[in-house]
């Protein structure tokens, strides 16, 4: 599939003369594969978990956010592929546009595929996703360690026509296996889930701003434009 085909759904849903989201350019990324987690205060607050695969960002909406607790199983619903430039997007999507609301970059970094077949041979990451199970190691500012994405409903050529649903789970490391679980990021407070950050208190790893501060900054910029 070409980059244009992969991003067609993304582009068809957006009016780029209205939204400041990137249209996206064709071409691959750097040598290391990237990931990003964005907090998105849209119609429903959620986290967007994105992994660079074959020149685009494969994306899942995670309502409760990725957890640092291996005991948690987080629902992850696939969304359309996003362009690599979306890794840096932070701002307010206008109301009336698809996904209207505020976005911050909560975490970012690189990842390494750990997927393999039954004989222990490496499997291309895109292929492992098609099969419905992929393992990978995150090297982020806040999220680190081994995670897995597993499809448990729909997709995979089962002919059901049902929407896909996945689980995002952190693997148990040495400390977790010994009964000591470490958590990263701010947790607790309104809208927060166990092992996940409070989206209202969380700060962008790129700008240090909260969701509300991004809203306030956008409003100030709009007033300054109108005053000119």
N, CA, C and O of each residue as an XYZ file, in Angstrom:
912
protein
N       0.853     -1.201      0.000
C       0.000      0.000      0.000
C       0.881      1.241      0.000
O       1.819      1.326      0.793
N       0.597      2.218     -0.885
C       1.380      3.440     -0.928
C       1.032      4.325      0.256
O       0.007      4.141      0.912
N       1.929      5.313      0.522
C       1.669      6.244      1.613
C       0.364      6.993      1.397
O      -0.388      7.228      2.344
N       0.089      7.377      0.123
C      -1.143      8.097     -0.167
C      -2.355      7.243      0.188
O      -3.316      7.746      0.771
N      -2.319      5.951     -0.160
C      -3.429      5.064      0.164
C      -3.571      4.904      1.676
O      -4.682      4.907      2.206
N      -2.429      4.764      2.369
C      -2.465      4.563      3.814
C      -3.051      5.768      4.536
O      -3.686      5.618      5.581
N      -2.842      6.969      3.984
C      -3.299      8.190      4.650
C      -4.606      8.735      4.086
O      -5.055      9.809      4.485
N      -5.210      8.005      3.169
C      -6.434      8.517      2.532
C      -7.544      8.743      3.548
O      -8.194      9.788      3.527
N      -7.772      7.775      4.442
C      -8.832      7.925      5.439
C      -8.549      9.119      6.344
O      -9.457      9.878      6.684
N      -7.290      9.282      6.732
C      -6.892     10.416      7.576
C      -7.204     11.744      6.873
O      -7.797     12.642      7.472
N      -6.810     11.861      5.625
C      -6.999     13.117      4.902
C      -8.458     13.374      4.567
O      -8.903     14.522      4.582
N      -9.205     12.325      4.264
C     -10.610     12.502      3.904
C     -11.448     13.026      5.071
O     -12.496     13.634      4.853
N     -11.001     12.799      6.293
C     -11.779     13.205      7.471
C     -11.485     14.637      7.919
O     -12.144     15.146      8.826
N     -10.497     15.296      7.290
C     -10.036     16.583      7.780
C     -10.086     17.672      6.718
O      -9.928     17.409      5.526
N     -10.311     18.905      7.176
C     -10.264     20.083      6.307
C      -9.010     20.864      6.702
O      -8.994     21.540      7.730
N      -7.981     20.771      5.896
C      -6.691     21.321      6.288
C      -6.621     22.838      6.151
O      -5.618     23.443      6.530
N      -7.668     23.463      5.616
C      -7.746     24.918      5.652
C      -8.343     25.405      6.967
O      -8.395     26.607      7.231
N      -8.797     24.449      7.798
C      -9.394     24.782      9.094
C      -8.556     24.268     10.256
O      -8.291     25.000     11.211
N      -8.141     23.011     10.173
C      -7.350     22.419     11.246
C      -5.862     22.630     11.010
O      -5.404     22.687      9.869
N      -5.113     22.746     12.102
C      -3.663     22.908     11.995
C      -2.927     21.570     12.012
O      -1.697     21.533     12.054
N      -3.677     20.485     11.978
C      -3.047     19.166     11.919
C      -2.272     19.019     10.612
O      -2.666     19.592      9.597
N      -1.170     18.253     10.623
C      -0.364     18.108      9.409
C      -1.074     17.263      8.352
O      -1.723     16.265      8.667
N      -0.938     17.680      7.097
C      -1.489     16.878      6.006
C      -0.674     15.610      5.814
O      -1.214     14.556      5.478
N       0.635     15.723      6.031
C       1.503     14.553      5.932
C       2.197     14.471      4.591
O       1.590     14.693      3.543
N       3.473     14.150      4.639
C       4.270     13.966      3.436
C       4.604     12.496      3.262
O       4.623     11.730      4.226
N       4.863     12.119      2.039
C       5.274     10.747      1.766
C       6.728     10.544      2.185
O       7.513     11.492      2.216
N       7.072      9.322      2.501
C       8.460      9.019      2.830
C       8.582      8.393      4.198
O       7.691      8.520      5.038
N       9.702      7.712      4.417
C       9.941      7.022      5.675
C      10.519      7.936      6.726
O      10.769      9.116      6.481
N      10.730      7.370      7.905
C      11.275      8.129      9.009
C      12.756      7.855      9.192
O      13.460      7.513      8.243
N      13.219      8.010     10.428
C      14.624      7.796     10.746
C      14.905      6.301     10.875
O      14.022      5.461     10.705
N      16.180      5.998     11.185
C      16.569      4.597     11.315
C      15.821      3.917     12.464
O      15.392      2.770     12.339
N      15.668      4.638     13.593
C      14.949      4.074     14.725
C      13.458      4.341     14.585
O      13.046      5.432     14.190
N      12.664      3.348     14.908
C      11.212      3.492     14.829
C      10.703      4.278     16.029
O      11.168      4.078     17.151
N       9.759      5.159     15.795
C       9.280      6.056     16.843
C       7.903      5.651     17.352
O       7.157      4.923     16.697
N       7.598      6.149     18.538
C       6.240      6.040     19.067
C       5.884      7.360     19.729
O       6.763      8.137     20.101
N       4.595      7.606     19.873
C       4.129      8.791     20.574
C       2.812      8.444     21.262
O       2.021      7.647     20.757
N       2.592      9.055     22.420
C       1.319      8.946     23.129
C       0.794     10.360     23.324
O       1.440     11.194     23.958
N      -0.377     10.616     22.775
C      -0.988     11.936     22.896
C      -2.257     11.848     23.733
O      -3.018     10.885     23.627
N      -2.478     12.854     24.560
C      -3.740     12.957     25.296
C      -4.661     13.838     24.475
O      -4.275     14.925     24.043
N      -5.886     13.363     24.262
C      -6.812     14.026     23.350
C      -8.134     14.263     24.077
O      -8.899     13.330     24.323
N      -8.384     15.511     24.411
C      -9.642     15.897     25.067
C     -10.666     16.229     23.994
O     -10.940     17.396     23.712
N     -11.224     15.183     23.402
C     -12.221     15.341     22.344
C     -13.607     15.128     22.958
O     -13.832     15.467     24.119
N     -14.525     14.571     22.184
C     -15.864     14.302     22.728
C     -15.760     13.445     23.976
O     -16.505     13.625     24.939
N     -14.819     12.508     23.940
C     -14.476     11.725     25.118
C     -12.976     11.789     25.317
O     -12.205     11.607     24.375
N     -12.571     12.047     26.539
C     -11.145     12.082     26.843
C     -10.533     10.708     26.585
O     -11.102      9.689     26.976
N      -9.383     10.681     25.932
C      -8.691      9.417     25.695
C      -7.221      9.685     25.386
O      -6.802     10.832     25.233
N      -6.457      8.615     25.299
C      -5.061      8.676     24.901
C      -4.947      8.056     23.509
O      -5.596      7.051     23.219
N      -4.128      8.652     22.656
C      -3.842      8.082     21.339
C      -2.447      7.473     21.376
O      -1.457      8.167     21.608
N      -2.385      6.165     21.145
C      -1.125      5.423     21.169
C      -0.724      5.146     19.736
O      -1.472      4.507     18.997
N       0.463      5.624     19.325
C       0.858      5.540     17.915
C       2.257      4.940     17.775
O       3.191      5.324     18.480
N       2.376      3.999     16.859
C       3.647      3.339     16.569
C       3.984      3.525     15.087
O       3.129      3.341     14.221
N       5.225      3.887     14.808
C       5.659      4.023     13.425
C       5.804      2.645     12.787
O       6.582      1.811     13.251
N       5.035      2.417     11.708
C       5.071      1.145     10.992
C       4.942      1.439      9.498
O       3.951      2.025      9.063
N       5.929      1.037      8.722
C       5.879      1.170      7.262
C       5.579      2.600      6.806
O       4.784      2.810      5.890
N       6.210      3.566      7.441
C       6.117      4.949      6.976
C       4.926      5.746      7.472
O       4.770      6.906      7.091
N       4.082      5.161      8.309
C       2.950      5.883      8.898
C       2.887      5.571     10.395
O       3.632      4.726     10.891
N       2.004      6.251     11.099
C       1.775      5.969     12.504
C       0.512      5.119     12.652
O      -0.601      5.616     12.483
N       0.694      3.837     12.967
C      -0.440      2.995     13.308
C      -0.984      3.494     14.646
O      -0.218      3.745     15.576
N      -2.306      3.638     14.742
C      -2.876      4.356     15.872
C      -4.010      3.598     16.535
O      -4.809      2.925     15.883
N      -4.055      3.727     17.853
C      -5.124      3.146     18.665
C      -5.587      4.192     19.673
O      -4.769      4.901     20.259
N      -6.895      4.286     19.874
C      -7.449      5.113     20.943
C      -7.544      4.251     22.196
O      -8.162      3.187     22.186
N      -6.926      4.723     23.275
C      -6.880      3.976     24.536
C      -7.625      4.808     25.578
O      -7.058      5.761     26.114
N      -8.887      4.471     25.878
C      -9.699      5.330     26.756
C      -9.058      5.628     28.107
O      -9.099      6.772     28.562
N      -8.474      4.636     28.753
C      -7.893      4.837     30.080
C      -6.396      5.134     30.037
O      -5.778      5.376     31.074
N      -5.819      5.116     28.848
C      -4.397      5.392     28.723
C      -3.551      4.159     28.959
O      -3.996      3.222     29.622
N      -2.329      4.142     28.426
C      -1.429      3.013     28.664
C      -1.052      2.946     30.133
O      -0.832      3.974     30.774
N      -0.977      1.735     30.665
C      -0.675      1.557     32.075
C       0.758      1.078     32.265
O       1.303      0.359     31.429
N       1.352      1.485     33.371
C       2.675      0.985     33.747
C       2.559     -0.217     34.683
O       3.568     -0.737     35.160
N       1.333     -0.654     34.942
C       1.080     -1.784     35.830
C       0.761     -3.022     34.992
O      -0.252     -3.031     34.293
N       1.584     -4.060     35.038
C       1.342     -5.265     34.230
C       0.014     -5.955     34.535
O      -0.443     -6.781     33.745
N      -0.608     -5.629     35.662
C      -1.891     -6.254     35.991
C      -3.042     -5.666     35.190
O      -4.119     -6.259     35.128
N      -2.828     -4.509     34.578
C      -3.885     -3.817     33.848
C      -3.939     -4.259     32.393
O      -2.906     -4.446     31.751
N      -5.146     -4.422     31.884
C      -5.376     -4.692     30.471
C      -6.167     -3.521     29.904
O      -7.326     -3.312     30.261
N      -5.544     -2.776     29.038
C      -6.145     -1.556     28.514
C      -6.782     -1.794     27.141
O      -6.124     -2.270     26.216
N      -8.059     -1.457     27.021
C      -8.736     -1.512     25.734
C      -8.074     -0.525     24.784
O      -7.815      0.622     25.150
N      -7.799     -0.979     23.550
C      -7.194     -0.135     22.518
C      -7.972     -0.335     21.216
O      -8.007     -1.439     20.672
N      -8.589      0.729     20.724
C      -9.435      0.650     19.530
C      -8.697      1.270     18.347
O      -8.342      2.448     18.402
N      -8.456      0.507     17.277
C      -7.712      1.054     16.135
C      -8.417      2.248     15.500
O      -9.640      2.266     15.366
N      -7.630      3.237     15.115
C      -8.133      4.361     14.339
C      -7.334      4.428     13.042
O      -6.492      3.568     12.782
N      -7.595      5.440     12.235
C      -6.921      5.525     10.944
C      -5.431      5.811     11.110
O      -5.009      6.412     12.097
N      -4.642      5.371     10.130
C      -3.215      5.675     10.126
C      -3.009      7.187     10.068
O      -3.751      7.902      9.395
N      -1.985      7.664     10.789
C      -1.640      9.087     10.811
C      -0.261      9.289     10.188
O       0.558      8.370     10.189
N       0.004     10.487      9.656
C       1.335     10.757      9.095
C       2.381     10.865     10.198
O       2.056     11.163     11.347
N       3.638     10.620      9.838
C       4.709     10.681     10.820
C       4.808     12.058     11.472
O       5.204     12.165     12.633
N       4.452     13.112     10.738
C       4.524     14.466     11.294
C       3.599     14.659     12.489
O       3.770     15.593     13.272
N       2.624     13.774     12.624
C       1.670     13.917     13.730
C       2.345     13.691     15.083
O       1.790     14.052     16.121
N       3.533     13.100     15.077
C       4.272     12.897     16.329
C       4.482     14.207     17.072
O       4.569     14.216     18.300
N       4.564     15.312     16.340
C       4.872     16.601     16.950
C       3.636     17.465     17.151
O       3.740     18.585     17.652
N       2.464     16.961     16.767
C       1.277     17.824     16.822
C       0.791     18.021     18.244
O       0.615     17.077     19.015
N       0.583     19.288     18.556
C       0.050     19.690     19.850
C      -0.743     20.972     19.621
O      -0.220     21.918     19.032
N      -1.980     21.022     20.069
C      -2.785     22.211     19.835
C      -4.252     21.913     19.996
O      -4.642     20.903     20.582
N      -5.063     22.811     19.466
C      -6.521     22.686     19.576
C      -7.099     22.450     18.185
O      -6.938     23.278     17.289
N      -7.769     21.321     18.012
C      -8.494     21.028     16.776
C      -9.848     21.722     16.879
O     -10.570     21.493     17.850
N     -10.218     22.560     15.914
C     -11.465     23.329     16.021
C     -12.694     22.433     16.189
O     -12.772     21.346     15.617
N     -13.642     22.912     16.982
C     -14.908     22.207     17.119
C     -15.600     22.152     15.756
O     -15.569     23.116     14.991
N     -16.212     21.035     15.473
C     -16.837     20.821     14.167
C     -15.946     20.040     13.238
O     -16.416     19.429     12.278
N     -14.641     20.058     13.524
C     -13.711     19.221     12.780
C     -13.675     17.828     13.394
O     -14.052     17.644     14.552
N     -13.222     16.850     12.620
C     -13.080     15.494     13.132
C     -12.116     15.507     14.307
O     -10.996     16.007     14.197
N     -12.557     14.952     15.437
C     -11.708     14.903     16.621
C     -11.521     16.246     17.292
O     -10.520     16.454     17.978
N     -12.463     17.168     17.112
C     -12.334     18.499     17.692
C     -12.018     18.457     19.186
O     -12.706     17.778     19.947
N     -10.983     19.179     19.606
C     -10.585     19.198     21.003
C      -9.094     19.480     21.131
O      -8.429     19.815     20.151
N      -8.583     19.343     22.332
C      -7.204     19.706     22.639
C      -6.301     18.480     22.677
O      -6.699     17.418     23.156
N      -5.086     18.635     22.170
C      -4.125     17.532     22.091
C      -2.790     17.980     22.693
O      -2.296     19.065     22.388
N      -2.211     17.127     23.553
C      -0.822     17.333     23.981
C      -0.051     16.036     23.765
O      -0.627     14.948     23.734
N       1.254     16.175     23.617
C       2.137     15.016     23.479
C       2.575     14.606     24.883
O       3.422     15.260     25.491
N       1.994     13.526     25.391
C       2.300     13.091     26.756
C       3.630     12.346     26.834
O       4.378     12.518     27.796
N       3.929     11.524     25.836
C       5.200     10.813     25.820
C       5.621     10.548     24.392
O       4.790     10.499     23.485
N       6.917     10.378     24.199
C       7.458     10.074     22.878
C       8.798      9.383     23.050
O       9.424      9.453     24.107
N       9.221      8.718     21.996
C      10.501      8.019     22.046
C      10.611      7.056     20.891
O      10.008      7.263     19.838
N      11.374      6.014     21.084
C      11.562      4.994     20.058
C      11.099      3.646     20.604
O      10.886      3.482     21.805
N      10.951      2.690     19.694
C      10.594      1.342     20.130
C      11.330      0.322     19.274
O      11.798      0.614     18.174
N      11.411     -0.875     19.816
C      12.052     -1.977     19.104
C      11.106     -3.165     19.075
O      10.560     -3.556     20.107
N      10.912     -3.734     17.902
C      10.039     -4.894     17.772
C      10.657     -6.115     18.444
O      11.855     -6.365     18.316
N       9.835     -6.866     19.156
C      10.252     -8.121     19.778
C       9.473     -9.309     19.219
O       9.617    -10.432     19.703
N       8.657     -9.065     18.213
C       7.788    -10.112     17.675
C       8.598    -11.201     16.984
O       9.574    -10.923     16.288
N       8.178    -12.435     17.189
C       8.852    -13.581     16.565
C       7.846    -14.702     16.363
O       6.758    -14.690     16.938
N       8.225    -15.671     15.536
C       7.342    -16.802     15.313
C       7.623    -17.893     16.351
O       8.400    -17.693     17.284
N       6.976    -19.049     16.170
C       7.107    -20.115     17.169
C       8.510    -20.699     17.234
O       8.882    -21.342     18.216
N       9.277    -20.472     16.188
C      10.657    -20.958     16.169
C      11.639    -19.904     16.670
O      12.852    -20.113     16.651
N      11.101    -18.766     17.120
C      11.957    -17.709     17.631
C      12.543    -16.803     16.571
O      13.407    -15.979     16.869
N      12.083    -16.942     15.327
C      12.598    -16.106     14.251
C      11.859    -14.777     14.224
O      10.638    -14.752     14.385
N      12.578    -13.660     14.022
C      11.925    -12.347     13.988
C      10.848    -12.277     12.910
O      11.006    -12.831     11.822
N       9.757    -11.591     13.223
C       8.649    -11.381     12.291
C       8.521     -9.879     12.054
O       8.534     -9.112     13.017
N       8.396     -9.431     10.793
C       8.197     -7.999     10.541
C       7.037     -7.466     11.376
O       6.008     -8.126     11.524
N       7.216     -6.267     11.917
C       6.233     -5.760     12.872
C       4.851     -5.604     12.244
O       3.843     -5.928     12.871
N       4.803     -5.103     10.998
C       3.514     -4.966     10.333
C       2.809     -6.303     10.177
O       1.587     -6.391     10.302
N       3.588     -7.343      9.903
C       3.021     -8.689      9.768
C       2.483     -9.199     11.103
O       1.437     -9.846     11.152
N       3.201     -8.905     12.177
C       2.737     -9.350     13.487
C       1.432     -8.660     13.857
O       0.571     -9.266     14.495
N       1.275     -7.399     13.465
C       0.008     -6.712     13.717
C      -1.122     -7.333     12.905
O      -2.237     -7.488     13.403
N      -0.834     -7.687     11.659
C      -1.850     -8.338     10.834
C      -2.289     -9.660     11.446
O      -3.457    -10.036     11.354
N      -1.354    -10.361     12.066
C      -1.674    -11.637     12.709
C      -2.437    -11.443     14.023
O      -3.076    -12.368     14.525
N      -2.362    -10.229     14.569
C      -3.144     -9.946     15.770
C      -2.391     -9.986     17.074
O      -3.012     -9.935     18.136
N      -1.060    -10.075     17.035
C      -0.292    -10.035     18.279
C       1.101     -9.499     17.986
O       1.817    -10.028     17.136
N       1.478     -8.433     18.704
C       2.786     -7.813     18.499
C       3.380     -7.445     19.851
O       2.693     -6.907     20.719
N       4.651     -7.740     20.015
C       5.363     -7.360     21.235
C       6.481     -6.394     20.877
O       7.069     -6.486     19.799
N       6.773     -5.466     21.783
C       7.740     -4.418     21.486
C       8.241     -3.812     22.791
O       7.594     -3.911     23.834
N       9.408     -3.185     22.705
C      10.006     -2.531     23.868
C      10.026     -1.028     23.624
O      10.575     -0.561     22.626
N       9.424     -0.275     24.538
C       9.372      1.180     24.440
C      10.566      1.811     25.144
O      10.972      1.386     26.225
N      11.113      2.835     24.502
C      12.174      3.638     25.091
C      11.700      5.085     25.063
O      12.121      5.868     24.212
N      10.824      5.435     25.997
C      10.268      6.770     26.050
C      10.740      7.531     27.272
O      11.513      7.019     28.081
N      10.265      8.760     27.395
C      10.587      9.559     28.569
C       9.829      9.042     29.784
O      10.356      9.050     30.896
N       8.593      8.593     29.576
C       7.749      8.138     30.671
C       7.443      6.642     30.599
O       7.393      5.966     31.626
N       7.241      6.137     29.412
C       6.949      4.714     29.230
C       8.212      3.988     28.797
O       8.859      4.373     27.824
N       8.550      2.952     29.514
C       9.712      2.146     29.172
C       9.408      0.683     29.461
O       8.617      0.363     30.348
N      10.040     -0.186     28.709
C       9.867     -1.606     28.940
C       9.044     -2.281     27.860
O       8.672     -1.671     26.858
N       8.774     -3.547     28.089
C       8.101     -4.379     27.090
C       6.583     -4.269     27.208
O       6.020     -4.313     28.301
N       5.942     -4.126     26.058
C       4.479     -4.067     25.966
C       4.015     -5.026     24.880
O       4.806     -5.479     24.053
N       2.740     -5.322     24.896
C       2.142     -6.169     23.861
C       0.800     -5.603     23.441
O       0.049     -5.078     24.263
N       0.507     -5.713     22.159
C      -0.805     -5.400     21.607
C      -1.399     -6.705     21.084
O      -0.781     -7.397     20.274
N      -2.600     -7.033     21.552
C      -3.236     -8.291     21.158
C      -4.678     -8.026     20.735
O      -5.464     -7.451     21.487
N      -5.011     -8.455     19.519
C      -6.387     -8.301     19.034
C      -7.254     -9.406     19.633
O      -6.907    -10.585     19.566
N      -8.384     -9.012     20.218
C      -9.261    -10.020     20.808
C     -10.667    -10.010     20.219
O     -11.501    -10.840     20.582
N     -10.933     -9.075     19.313
C     -12.269     -9.026     18.736
C     -12.203     -8.404     17.353
O     -11.538     -7.387     17.155
N     -12.903     -9.024     16.380
C     -12.990     -8.473     15.031
C     -11.678     -8.569     14.282
O     -10.653     -8.958     14.842
N     -11.722     -8.205     12.990
C     -10.512     -8.170     12.170
C      -9.923     -9.547     11.960
O     -10.523    -10.564     12.306
N      -8.733     -9.552     11.386
C      -8.020    -10.800     11.190
C      -8.660    -11.738     10.195
O      -8.380    -12.937     10.194
N      -9.531    -11.194      9.335
C     -10.157    -12.033      8.315
C     -11.143    -13.043      8.878
O     -11.373    -14.090      8.273
N     -11.741    -12.730     10.058
C     -12.679    -13.696     10.633
C     -14.058    -13.629      9.994
O     -14.925    -14.455     10.281
N     -14.260    -12.619      9.107
C     -15.519    -12.533      8.381
C     -16.682    -12.013      9.206
O     -17.810    -11.968      8.716
N     -16.433    -11.621     10.444
C     -17.525    -11.173     11.302
C     -18.001     -9.774     10.948
O     -19.157     -9.427     11.192
N     -17.105     -8.963     10.369
C     -17.460     -7.585     10.064
C     -17.514     -6.705     11.295
O     -17.876     -5.532     11.207
N     -17.158     -7.261     12.445
C     -17.196     -6.499     13.688
C     -15.968     -5.588     13.791
O     -14.897     -5.920     13.283
N     -16.134     -4.426     14.457
C     -14.978     -3.542     14.661
C     -13.888     -4.242     15.459
O     -14.166     -5.077     16.319
N     -12.654     -3.891     15.162
C     -11.533     -4.488     15.876
C     -11.413     -3.902     17.284
O     -11.703     -2.728     17.513
N     -10.983     -4.742     18.209
C     -10.654     -4.297     19.557
C      -9.394     -5.025     19.993
O      -9.245     -6.226     19.766
N      -8.497     -4.290     20.616
C      -7.213     -4.831     21.048
C      -7.023     -4.593     22.539
O      -7.751     -3.816     23.156
N      -6.040     -5.269     23.102
C      -5.598     -5.012     24.467
C      -4.150     -4.551     24.435
O      -3.320     -5.132     23.736
N      -3.853     -3.507     25.192
C      -2.490     -3.018     25.366
C      -2.064     -3.357     26.787
O      -2.673     -2.897     27.753
N      -1.010     -4.169     26.909
C      -0.599     -4.682     28.217
C       0.908     -4.530     28.377
O       1.669     -4.771     27.440
N       1.327     -4.132     29.561
C       2.748     -4.081     29.879
C       3.199     -5.449     30.378
O       2.538     -6.069     31.212
N       4.332     -5.910     29.856
C       4.865     -7.202     30.291
C       5.467     -7.061     31.686
O       5.862     -5.971     32.101
N       5.526     -8.170     32.390
C       6.114     -8.161     33.726
C       7.634     -8.199     33.631
O       8.204     -9.090     33.001
N       8.283     -7.230     34.259
C       9.726     -7.228     34.352
C      10.168     -7.942     35.616
O       9.355     -8.536     36.325
N      11.464     -7.877     35.893
C      11.995     -8.586     37.060
C      11.364     -8.086     38.344
O      11.005     -8.886     39.208
N      11.220     -6.763     38.486
C      10.681     -6.217     39.729
C       9.207     -6.579     39.888
O       8.749     -6.868     40.994
N       8.445     -6.563     38.745
C       7.034     -6.917     38.827
C       6.871     -8.386     39.199
O       5.969     -8.744     39.956
N       7.764     -9.251     38.653
C       7.672    -10.672     38.963
C       7.969    -10.949     40.432
O       7.518    -11.948     40.992
N       8.734    -10.052     41.048
C       9.034    -10.200     42.470
C       7.991     -9.524     43.354
O       8.154     -9.427     44.571
N       6.922     -9.061     42.722
C       5.828     -8.473     43.483
C       5.953     -6.990     43.722
O       5.167     -6.417     44.478
N       6.945     -6.343     43.081
C       7.134     -4.909     43.242
C       6.840     -4.236     41.913
O       7.596     -4.398     40.956
N       5.749     -3.481     41.845
C       5.343     -2.846     40.606
C       5.717     -1.377     40.630
O       5.410     -0.666     41.587
N       6.380     -0.923     39.578
C       6.744      0.475     39.480
C       5.769      1.183     38.558
O       5.314      0.618     37.564
N       5.451      2.433     38.899
C       4.563      3.236     38.077
C       5.284      4.504     37.665
O       6.066      5.080     38.422
N       4.989      4.929     36.414
C       5.608      6.155     35.941
C       4.537      7.186     35.649
O       3.403      6.837     35.322
N       4.897      8.462     35.767
C       3.956      9.518     35.434
C       3.083      9.870     36.611
O       3.147      9.232     37.662
N       2.250     10.908     36.426
C       1.354     11.354     37.470
C       0.100     10.503     37.446
O      -0.476     10.290     36.379
N      -0.328     10.020     38.578
C      -1.540      9.222     38.624
C      -2.436      9.763     39.717
O      -2.023     10.565     40.556
N      -3.658      9.306     39.684
C      -4.632      9.776     40.654
C      -5.328     11.021     40.156
O      -4.881     11.641     39.191
N      -6.426     11.396     40.809
C      -7.157     12.588     40.415
C      -8.264     12.283     39.439
O      -8.490     11.133     39.062
N      -8.958     13.345     39.032
C     -10.124     13.202     38.161
C      -9.743     12.564     36.834
O      -8.803     13.000     36.169
N     -10.479     11.533     36.459
C     -10.285     10.910     35.153
C      -9.127      9.964     35.070
O      -8.873      9.397     34.007
N      -8.401      9.770     36.174
C      -7.226      8.910     36.129
C      -7.589      7.474     36.430
O      -8.507      7.208     37.207
N      -6.873      6.547     35.819
C      -7.058      5.122     36.081
C      -5.805      4.606     36.774
O      -4.730      5.194     36.662
N      -5.959      3.502     37.488
C      -4.831      2.911     38.210
C      -3.694      2.615     37.240
O      -3.902      1.983     36.204
N      -2.489      3.072     37.580
C      -1.331      2.827     36.734
C      -1.214      3.754     35.549
O      -0.308      3.598     34.730
N      -2.123      4.731     35.439
C      -2.110      5.663     34.313
C      -2.076      7.102     34.831
O      -2.462      7.353     35.974
N      -1.623      8.047     34.011
C      -1.576      9.447     34.441
C      -2.959     10.082     34.469
O      -3.858      9.670     33.734
N      -3.118     11.072     35.310
C      -4.320     11.901     35.311
C      -4.234     12.827     34.100
O      -3.342     13.675     34.061
N      -5.120     12.702     33.111
C      -4.989     13.513     31.894
C      -5.079     15.009     32.144
O      -4.524     15.792     31.373
N      -5.766     15.426     33.207
C      -5.916     16.856     33.473
C      -4.668     17.451     34.111
O      -4.389     18.638     33.940
N      -3.924     16.647     34.836
C      -2.709     17.125     35.490
C      -1.465     16.849     34.645
O      -0.426     17.476     34.846
N      -1.569     15.925     33.717
C      -0.409     15.510     32.918
C       0.141     16.678     32.100
O      -0.598     17.559     31.661
N       1.454     16.657     31.912
C       2.110     17.709     31.141
C       2.753     17.138     29.876
O       3.204     15.993     29.846
N       2.780     17.953     28.860
C       3.397     17.581     27.592
C       4.886     17.349     27.778
O       5.570     18.117     28.453
N       5.378     16.273     27.167
C       6.812     16.004     27.216
C       7.581     16.953     26.297
O       8.801     17.077     26.414
N       6.880     17.618     25.390
C       7.519     18.537     24.449
C       7.507     19.982     24.951
O       8.513     20.683     24.837
N       6.391     20.428     25.498
C       6.264     21.839     25.888
C       6.100     22.055     27.382
O       6.203     23.186     27.857
N       5.846     20.991     28.130
C       5.629     21.122     29.560
C       4.250     21.652     29.925
O       3.982     21.914     31.098
N       3.364     21.816     28.930
C       2.054     22.398     29.184
C       1.001     21.333     29.489
O       1.119     20.184     29.066
N      -0.027     21.740     30.232
C      -1.198     20.907     30.448
C      -2.196     21.162     29.328
O      -2.019     22.071     28.517
N      -3.249     20.347     29.295
C      -4.314     20.569     28.305
C      -4.880     21.982     28.428
O      -5.062     22.665     27.420
N      -5.159     22.425     29.653
C      -5.748     23.751     29.849
C      -4.810     24.857     29.415
O      -5.253     25.871     28.875
N      -3.531     24.676     29.643
C      -2.572     25.689     29.220
C      -2.480     25.799     27.710
O      -2.251     26.885     27.178
N      -2.655     24.681     27.014
C      -2.689     24.723     25.547
C      -3.924     25.485     25.076
O      -3.848     26.285     24.144
N      -5.066     25.233     25.723
C      -6.295     25.953     25.383
C      -6.111     27.455     25.603
O      -6.460     28.263     24.743
N      -5.558     27.823     26.767
C      -5.364     29.238     27.095
C      -4.407     29.898     26.110
O      -4.633     31.031     25.685
N      -3.339     29.193     25.746
C      -2.362     29.744     24.809
C      -2.984     29.979     23.438
O      -2.715     30.991     22.791
N      -3.824     29.032     22.996
C      -4.489     29.169     21.695
C      -5.456     30.347     21.709
O      -5.549     31.095     20.736
N      -6.182     30.508     22.830
C      -7.130     31.618     22.942
C      -6.400     32.955     22.924
O      -6.863     33.906     22.294
N      -5.244     33.036     23.623
C      -4.458     34.270     23.624
C      -3.967     34.612     22.223
O      -3.987     35.773     21.813
N      -3.526     33.592     21.496
C      -3.041     33.815     20.131
C      -4.153     34.329     19.232
O      -3.931     35.204     18.395
N      -5.360     33.776     19.408
C      -6.506     34.206     18.601
C      -6.871     35.657     18.899
O      -7.180     36.422     17.985
N      -6.836     36.037     20.179
C      -7.161     37.421     20.532
C      -6.117     38.379     19.966
O      -6.455     39.469     19.505
N      -4.855     37.973     20.000
C      -3.804     38.834     19.436
C      -3.961     39.011     17.938
O      -3.707     40.091     17.405
N      -4.385     37.938     17.248
C      -4.613     38.038     15.808
C      -5.753     38.986     15.506
O      -5.679     39.781     14.569
N      -6.821     38.902     16.308
C      -7.987     39.762     16.089
C      -7.667     41.232     16.376
O      -8.260     42.132     15.781
N      -6.718     41.466     17.300
C      -6.374     42.842     17.680
C      -5.509     43.522     16.635
O      -5.381     44.746     16.650
N      -4.915     42.767     15.734
C      -4.027     43.363     14.729
C      -4.814     44.067     13.624
O      -4.220     44.621     12.699
